[in-house]
């Protein structure tokens, strides 16, 4: 997004820096949530097909995504 010249601060204030950092973390968290929902839906599909190796792989990916989301939430 291109900001109007009146909204651009240089050097950025501490508030602008914190806001940008928070927005970046929220975007990462949102992306991780979307990825997690995709993994869960694939996992459910694999369970219905009884493809146990795929379920194990997707479960590991799901666990890793949850771990990453927790790190992002703490940051």
Biopython code that builds the backbone (N, CA, C, O; Angstrom):
import numpy as np
from Bio.PDB.StructureBuilder import StructureBuilder

atoms = [
    (1, "UNK", "N", (0.847, -1.170, 0.000)),
    (1, "UNK", "CA", (0.000, 0.000, 0.000)),
    (1, "UNK", "C", (0.896, 1.238, 0.000)),
    (1, "UNK", "O", (1.837, 1.332, 0.788)),
    (2, "UNK", "N", (0.603, 2.167, -0.871)),
    (2, "UNK", "CA", (1.360, 3.409, -0.934)),
    (2, "UNK", "C", (0.673, 4.431, -0.037)),
    (2, "UNK", "O", (-0.526, 4.682, -0.161)),
    (3, "UNK", "N", (1.449, 5.012, 0.862)),
    (3, "UNK", "CA", (0.900, 5.991, 1.804)),
    (3, "UNK", "C", (1.076, 7.406, 1.254)),
    (3, "UNK", "O", (2.052, 7.696, 0.563)),
    (4, "UNK", "N", (0.113, 8.285, 1.569)),
    (4, "UNK", "CA", (0.276, 9.688, 1.185)),
    (4, "UNK", "C", (1.498, 10.286, 1.869)),
    (4, "UNK", "O", (1.885, 9.848, 2.952)),
    (5, "UNK", "N", (2.105, 11.285, 1.237)),
    (5, "UNK", "CA", (3.332, 11.877, 1.759)),
    (5, "UNK", "C", (3.141, 12.392, 3.182)),
    (5, "UNK", "O", (4.074, 12.345, 3.984)),
    (6, "UNK", "N", (1.951, 12.881, 3.505)),
    (6, "UNK", "CA", (1.682, 13.420, 4.842)),
    (6, "UNK", "C", (1.702, 12.375, 5.936)),
    (6, "UNK", "O", (1.839, 12.721, 7.110)),
    (7, "UNK", "N", (1.569, 11.100, 5.585)),
    (7, "UNK", "CA", (1.551, 10.034, 6.585)),
    (7, "UNK", "C", (2.916, 9.371, 6.763)),
    (7, "UNK", "O", (3.070, 8.510, 7.629)),
    (8, "UNK", "N", (3.890, 9.750, 5.974)),
    (8, "UNK", "CA", (5.200, 9.124, 6.039)),
    (8, "UNK", "C", (6.078, 9.891, 7.020)),
    (8, "UNK", "O", (6.243, 11.105, 6.905)),
    (9, "UNK", "N", (6.633, 9.176, 7.975)),
    (9, "UNK", "CA", (7.541, 9.776, 8.957)),
    (9, "UNK", "C", (8.936, 9.233, 8.711)),
    (9, "UNK", "O", (9.123, 8.031, 8.522)),
    (10, "UNK", "N", (9.912, 10.125, 8.714)),
    (10, "UNK", "CA", (11.285, 9.660, 8.619)),
    (10, "UNK", "C", (12.137, 10.510, 9.538)),
    (10, "UNK", "O", (12.119, 11.732, 9.394)),
    (11, "UNK", "N", (12.847, 9.966, 10.431)),
    (11, "UNK", "CA", (12.857, 8.537, 10.763)),
    (11, "UNK", "C", (11.546, 8.149, 11.444)),
    (11, "UNK", "O", (10.912, 8.983, 12.089)),
    (12, "UNK", "N", (11.143, 6.905, 11.305)),
    (12, "UNK", "CA", (9.868, 6.492, 11.885)),
    (12, "UNK", "C", (9.889, 6.598, 13.411)),
    (12, "UNK", "O", (10.894, 6.308, 14.061)),
    (13, "UNK", "N", (8.763, 7.016, 13.953)),
    (13, "UNK", "CA", (8.655, 7.121, 15.401)),
    (13, "UNK", "C", (8.594, 5.717, 16.008)),
    (13, "UNK", "O", (8.391, 4.730, 15.300)),
    (14, "UNK", "N", (8.769, 5.646, 17.313)),
    (14, "UNK", "CA", (8.702, 4.351, 17.997)),
    (14, "UNK", "C", (7.315, 3.739, 17.830)),
    (14, "UNK", "O", (7.181, 2.526, 17.670)),
    (15, "UNK", "N", (6.279, 4.585, 17.868)),
    (15, "UNK", "CA", (4.910, 4.103, 17.695)),
    (15, "UNK", "C", (4.727, 3.479, 16.318)),
    (15, "UNK", "O", (4.155, 2.396, 16.201)),
    (16, "UNK", "N", (5.207, 4.154, 15.271)),
    (16, "UNK", "CA", (5.083, 3.626, 13.906)),
    (16, "UNK", "C", (5.844, 2.309, 13.782)),
    (16, "UNK", "O", (5.373, 1.372, 13.138)),
    (17, "UNK", "N", (7.019, 2.243, 14.398)),
    (17, "UNK", "CA", (7.811, 1.009, 14.364)),
    (17, "UNK", "C", (7.060, -0.128, 15.060)),
    (17, "UNK", "O", (6.999, -1.241, 14.537)),
    (18, "UNK", "N", (6.487, 0.147, 16.237)),
    (18, "UNK", "CA", (5.741, -0.885, 16.970)),
    (18, "UNK", "C", (4.497, -1.309, 16.194)),
    (18, "UNK", "O", (4.156, -2.491, 16.156)),
    (19, "UNK", "N", (3.823, -0.345, 15.578)),
    (19, "UNK", "CA", (2.621, -0.652, 14.797)),
    (19, "UNK", "C", (2.977, -1.544, 13.606)),
    (19, "UNK", "O", (2.284, -2.524, 13.329)),
    (20, "UNK", "N", (4.057, -1.202, 12.906)),
    (20, "UNK", "CA", (4.485, -2.008, 11.762)),
    (20, "UNK", "C", (4.871, -3.418, 12.201)),
    (20, "UNK", "O", (4.556, -4.394, 11.519)),
    (21, "UNK", "N", (5.551, -3.521, 13.337)),
    (21, "UNK", "CA", (5.942, -4.827, 13.865)),
    (21, "UNK", "C", (4.712, -5.654, 14.217)),
    (21, "UNK", "O", (4.654, -6.847, 13.918)),
    (22, "UNK", "N", (3.728, -5.018, 14.852)),
    (22, "UNK", "CA", (2.504, -5.722, 15.221)),
    (22, "UNK", "C", (1.760, -6.191, 13.973)),
    (22, "UNK", "O", (1.273, -7.320, 13.924)),
    (23, "UNK", "N", (1.673, -5.319, 12.960)),
    (23, "UNK", "CA", (0.990, -5.698, 11.722)),
    (23, "UNK", "C", (1.695, -6.854, 11.023)),
    (23, "UNK", "O", (1.041, -7.733, 10.462)),
    (24, "UNK", "N", (3.014, -6.858, 11.052)),
    (24, "UNK", "CA", (3.769, -7.957, 10.447)),
    (24, "UNK", "C", (3.512, -9.265, 11.188)),
    (24, "UNK", "O", (3.339, -10.313, 10.566)),
    (25, "UNK", "N", (3.487, -9.200, 12.532)),
    (25, "UNK", "CA", (3.202, -10.414, 13.315)),
    (25, "UNK", "C", (1.786, -10.903, 13.048)),
    (25, "UNK", "O", (1.562, -12.106, 12.916)),
    (26, "UNK", "N", (0.817, -9.977, 12.966)),
    (26, "UNK", "CA", (-0.563, -10.381, 12.696)),
    (26, "UNK", "C", (-0.686, -11.014, 11.311)),
    (26, "UNK", "O", (-1.410, -11.994, 11.139)),
    (27, "UNK", "N", (0.012, -10.464, 10.333)),
    (27, "UNK", "CA", (-0.016, -11.031, 8.985)),
    (27, "UNK", "C", (0.588, -12.440, 8.991)),
    (27, "UNK", "O", (0.057, -13.349, 8.353)),
    (28, "UNK", "N", (1.687, -12.615, 9.706)),
    (28, "UNK", "CA", (2.307, -13.946, 9.808)),
    (28, "UNK", "C", (1.383, -14.922, 10.511)),
    (28, "UNK", "O", (1.257, -16.076, 10.102)),
    (29, "UNK", "N", (0.736, -14.455, 11.572)),
    (29, "UNK", "CA", (-0.189, -15.311, 12.317)),
    (29, "UNK", "C", (-1.382, -15.692, 11.442)),
    (29, "UNK", "O", (-1.821, -16.842, 11.451)),
    (30, "UNK", "N", (-1.898, -14.735, 10.696)),
    (30, "UNK", "CA", (-3.024, -15.008, 9.799)),
    (30, "UNK", "C", (-2.631, -16.014, 8.730)),
    (30, "UNK", "O", (-3.396, -16.926, 8.415)),
    (31, "UNK", "N", (-1.447, -15.849, 8.178)),
    (31, "UNK", "CA", (-0.950, -16.786, 7.171)),
    (31, "UNK", "C", (-0.789, -18.184, 7.765)),
    (31, "UNK", "O", (-1.140, -19.180, 7.132)),
    (32, "UNK", "N", (-0.259, -18.249, 8.978)),
    (32, "UNK", "CA", (-0.093, -19.547, 9.643)),
    (32, "UNK", "C", (-1.447, -20.195, 9.915)),
    (32, "UNK", "O", (-1.595, -21.410, 9.791)),
    (33, "UNK", "N", (-2.431, -19.383, 10.286)),
    (33, "UNK", "CA", (-3.771, -19.913, 10.534)),
    (33, "UNK", "C", (-4.352, -20.500, 9.252)),
    (33, "UNK", "O", (-4.939, -21.582, 9.269)),
    (34, "UNK", "N", (-4.185, -19.781, 8.138)),
    (34, "UNK", "CA", (-4.674, -20.290, 6.853)),
    (34, "UNK", "C", (-3.979, -21.601, 6.498)),
    (34, "UNK", "O", (-4.620, -22.551, 6.048)),
    (35, "UNK", "N", (-2.662, -21.645, 6.704)),
    (35, "UNK", "CA", (-1.914, -22.876, 6.423)),
    (35, "UNK", "C", (-2.386, -24.014, 7.313)),
    (35, "UNK", "O", (-2.516, -25.151, 6.861)),
    (36, "UNK", "N", (-2.644, -23.706, 8.578)),
    (36, "UNK", "CA", (-3.107, -24.730, 9.511)),
    (36, "UNK", "C", (-4.458, -25.287, 9.066)),
    (36, "UNK", "O", (-4.672, -26.499, 9.117)),
    (37, "UNK", "N", (-5.367, -24.420, 8.632)),
    (37, "UNK", "CA", (-6.680, -24.895, 8.196)),
    (37, "UNK", "C", (-6.543, -25.780, 6.951)),
    (37, "UNK", "O", (-7.267, -26.765, 6.803)),
    (38, "UNK", "N", (-5.629, -25.429, 6.075)),
    (38, "UNK", "CA", (-5.383, -26.251, 4.884)),
    (38, "UNK", "C", (-4.866, -27.631, 5.283)),
    (38, "UNK", "O", (-5.327, -28.650, 4.770)),
    (39, "UNK", "N", (-3.905, -27.650, 6.204)),
    (39, "UNK", "CA", (-3.345, -28.932, 6.671)),
    (39, "UNK", "C", (-4.423, -29.769, 7.334)),
    (39, "UNK", "O", (-4.505, -30.973, 7.091)),
    (40, "UNK", "N", (-5.254, -29.153, 8.169)),
    (40, "UNK", "CA", (-6.317, -29.900, 8.861)),
    (40, "UNK", "C", (-7.293, -30.492, 7.844)),
    (40, "UNK", "O", (-7.696, -31.647, 7.983)),
    (41, "UNK", "N", (-7.679, -29.722, 6.828)),
    (41, "UNK", "CA", (-8.625, -30.256, 5.847)),
    (41, "UNK", "C", (-8.006, -31.408, 5.055)),
    (41, "UNK", "O", (-8.682, -32.390, 4.750)),
    (42, "UNK", "N", (-6.716, -31.283, 4.724)),
    (42, "UNK", "CA", (-6.034, -32.390, 4.021)),
    (42, "UNK", "C", (-5.939, -33.614, 4.925)),
    (42, "UNK", "O", (-6.111, -34.751, 4.484)),
    (43, "UNK", "N", (-5.660, -33.354, 6.196)),
    (43, "UNK", "CA", (-5.538, -34.468, 7.145)),
    (43, "UNK", "C", (-6.864, -35.213, 7.259)),
    (43, "UNK", "O", (-6.893, -36.443, 7.265)),
    (44, "UNK", "N", (-7.961, -34.462, 7.348)),
    (44, "UNK", "CA", (-9.270, -35.112, 7.444)),
    (44, "UNK", "C", (-9.567, -35.926, 6.196)),
    (44, "UNK", "O", (-10.123, -37.021, 6.275)),
    (45, "UNK", "N", (-9.190, -35.380, 5.034)),
    (45, "UNK", "CA", (-9.377, -36.132, 3.788)),
    (45, "UNK", "C", (-8.559, -37.407, 3.785)),
    (45, "UNK", "O", (-9.032, -38.452, 3.338)),
    (46, "UNK", "N", (-7.326, -37.327, 4.284)),
    (46, "UNK", "CA", (-6.467, -38.512, 4.327)),
    (46, "UNK", "C", (-7.021, -39.535, 5.314)),
    (46, "UNK", "O", (-6.944, -40.738, 5.068)),
    (47, "UNK", "N", (-7.581, -39.062, 6.432)),
    (47, "UNK", "CA", (-8.165, -39.995, 7.410)),
    (47, "UNK", "C", (-9.351, -40.731, 6.807)),
    (47, "UNK", "O", (-9.549, -41.921, 7.054)),
    (48, "UNK", "N", (-10.143, -40.008, 6.010)),
    (48, "UNK", "CA", (-11.299, -40.655, 5.387)),
    (48, "UNK", "C", (-10.850, -41.720, 4.396)),
    (48, "UNK", "O", (-11.528, -42.731, 4.209)),
    (49, "UNK", "N", (-9.701, -41.488, 3.760)),
    (49, "UNK", "CA", (-9.172, -42.471, 2.810)),
    (49, "UNK", "C", (-8.320, -43.518, 3.519)),
    (49, "UNK", "O", (-7.843, -44.464, 2.891)),
    (50, "UNK", "N", (-8.131, -43.351, 4.810)),
    (50, "UNK", "CA", (-7.322, -44.256, 5.630)),
    (50, "UNK", "C", (-5.894, -44.366, 5.105)),
    (50, "UNK", "O", (-5.334, -45.460, 5.037)),
    (51, "UNK", "N", (-5.314, -43.238, 4.739)),
    (51, "UNK", "CA", (-3.929, -43.166, 4.289)),
    (51, "UNK", "C", (-3.090, -42.746, 5.498)),
    (51, "UNK", "O", (-2.828, -41.560, 5.703)),
    (52, "UNK", "N", (-2.674, -43.728, 6.291)),
    (52, "UNK", "CA", (-2.052, -43.455, 7.583)),
    (52, "UNK", "C", (-0.707, -42.746, 7.473)),
    (52, "UNK", "O", (-0.383, -41.923, 8.329)),
    (53, "UNK", "N", (0.079, -43.040, 6.452)),
    (53, "UNK", "CA", (1.365, -42.345, 6.320)),
    (53, "UNK", "C", (1.142, -40.864, 6.036)),
    (53, "UNK", "O", (1.871, -40.016, 6.551)),
    (54, "UNK", "N", (0.141, -40.549, 5.223)),
    (54, "UNK", "CA", (-0.182, -39.151, 4.928)),
    (54, "UNK", "C", (-0.723, -38.458, 6.179)),
    (54, "UNK", "O", (-0.410, -37.292, 6.421)),
    (55, "UNK", "N", (-1.533, -39.163, 6.975)),
    (55, "UNK", "CA", (-2.058, -38.592, 8.217)),
    (55, "UNK", "C", (-0.910, -38.247, 9.162)),
    (55, "UNK", "O", (-0.911, -37.181, 9.777)),
    (56, "UNK", "N", (0.068, -39.145, 9.280)),
    (56, "UNK", "CA", (1.209, -38.882, 10.159)),
    (56, "UNK", "C", (2.003, -37.672, 9.678)),
    (56, "UNK", "O", (2.404, -36.831, 10.483)),
    (57, "UNK", "N", (2.229, -37.581, 8.381)),
    (57, "UNK", "CA", (2.972, -36.444, 7.823)),
    (57, "UNK", "C", (2.224, -35.130, 8.072)),
    (57, "UNK", "O", (2.823, -34.139, 8.491)),
    (58, "UNK", "N", (0.924, -35.131, 7.815)),
    (58, "UNK", "CA", (0.120, -33.922, 8.005)),
    (58, "UNK", "C", (0.004, -33.552, 9.484)),
    (58, "UNK", "O", (-0.038, -32.370, 9.826)),
    (59, "UNK", "N", (-0.047, -34.552, 10.356)),
    (59, "UNK", "CA", (-0.089, -34.285, 11.794)),
    (59, "UNK", "C", (1.199, -33.599, 12.241)),
    (59, "UNK", "O", (1.159, -32.670, 13.048)),
    (60, "UNK", "N", (2.328, -34.048, 11.728)),
    (60, "UNK", "CA", (3.613, -33.426, 12.062)),
    (60, "UNK", "C", (3.647, -31.980, 11.563)),
    (60, "UNK", "O", (4.114, -31.090, 12.274)),
    (61, "UNK", "N", (3.159, -31.745, 10.354)),
    (61, "UNK", "CA", (3.111, -30.383, 9.822)),
    (61, "UNK", "C", (2.184, -29.503, 10.656)),
    (61, "UNK", "O", (2.485, -28.341, 10.926)),
    (62, "UNK", "N", (1.059, -30.074, 11.053)),
    (62, "UNK", "CA", (0.098, -29.344, 11.884)),
    (62, "UNK", "C", (0.729, -28.965, 13.220)),
    (62, "UNK", "O", (0.582, -27.830, 13.675)),
    (63, "UNK", "N", (1.423, -29.894, 13.845)),
    (63, "UNK", "CA", (2.088, -29.613, 15.120)),
    (63, "UNK", "C", (3.129, -28.514, 14.973)),
    (63, "UNK", "O", (3.250, -27.650, 15.842)),
    (64, "UNK", "N", (3.892, -28.543, 13.864)),
    (64, "UNK", "CA", (4.901, -27.516, 13.622)),
    (64, "UNK", "C", (4.252, -26.149, 13.417)),
    (64, "UNK", "O", (4.752, -25.144, 13.923)),
    (65, "UNK", "N", (3.146, -26.104, 12.682)),
    (65, "UNK", "CA", (2.451, -24.836, 12.476)),
    (65, "UNK", "C", (1.911, -24.271, 13.784)),
    (65, "UNK", "O", (1.982, -23.063, 14.011)),
    (66, "UNK", "N", (1.378, -25.122, 14.639)),
    (66, "UNK", "CA", (0.871, -24.668, 15.936)),
    (66, "UNK", "C", (2.018, -24.114, 16.772)),
    (66, "UNK", "O", (1.871, -23.086, 17.433)),
    (67, "UNK", "N", (3.165, -24.798, 16.744)),
    (67, "UNK", "CA", (4.336, -24.323, 17.484)),
    (67, "UNK", "C", (4.770, -22.947, 16.973)),
    (67, "UNK", "O", (5.078, -22.054, 17.762)),
    (68, "UNK", "N", (4.793, -22.783, 15.643)),
    (68, "UNK", "CA", (5.171, -21.497, 15.048)),
    (68, "UNK", "C", (4.176, -20.400, 15.415)),
    (68, "UNK", "O", (4.575, -19.266, 15.681)),
    (69, "UNK", "N", (2.893, -20.726, 15.431)),
    (69, "UNK", "CA", (1.865, -19.736, 15.784)),
    (69, "UNK", "C", (2.034, -19.292, 17.233)),
    (69, "UNK", "O", (1.857, -18.115, 17.546)),
    (70, "UNK", "N", (2.371, -20.219, 18.107)),
    (70, "UNK", "CA", (2.592, -19.864, 19.522)),
    (70, "UNK", "C", (3.794, -18.926, 19.663)),
    (70, "UNK", "O", (3.757, -17.979, 20.449)),
    (71, "UNK", "N", (4.863, -19.192, 18.897)),
    (71, "UNK", "CA", (6.032, -18.310, 18.912)),
    (71, "UNK", "C", (5.653, -16.910, 18.443)),
    (71, "UNK", "O", (6.064, -15.914, 19.039)),
    (72, "UNK", "N", (4.859, -16.843, 17.361)),
    (72, "UNK", "CA", (4.455, -15.542, 16.837)),
    (72, "UNK", "C", (3.575, -14.790, 17.838)),
    (72, "UNK", "O", (3.692, -13.573, 17.981)),
    (73, "UNK", "N", (2.707, -15.510, 18.521)),
    (73, "UNK", "CA", (1.818, -14.860, 19.484)),
    (73, "UNK", "C", (2.599, -14.299, 20.662)),
    (73, "UNK", "O", (2.216, -13.275, 21.229)),
    (74, "UNK", "N", (3.708, -14.971, 21.041)),
    (74, "UNK", "CA", (4.524, -14.509, 22.160)),
    (74, "UNK", "C", (5.433, -13.354, 21.769)),
    (74, "UNK", "O", (5.835, -12.563, 22.623)),
    (75, "UNK", "N", (5.758, -13.251, 20.489)),
    (75, "UNK", "CA", (6.736, -12.238, 20.038)),
    (75, "UNK", "C", (6.246, -10.818, 20.200)),
    (75, "UNK", "O", (6.963, -9.875, 19.863)),
]
sb = StructureBuilder()
sb.init_structure("model")
sb.init_model(0)
sb.init_chain("A")
sb.init_seg("    ")
for serial, (resi, resn, name, xyz) in enumerate(atoms, 1):
    if name == "N":
        sb.init_residue(resn, " ", resi, " ")
    sb.init_atom(name, np.array(xyz, "f"), 0.0, 1.0, " ", f" {name:<3s}", serial, name[0])
structure = sb.get_structure()
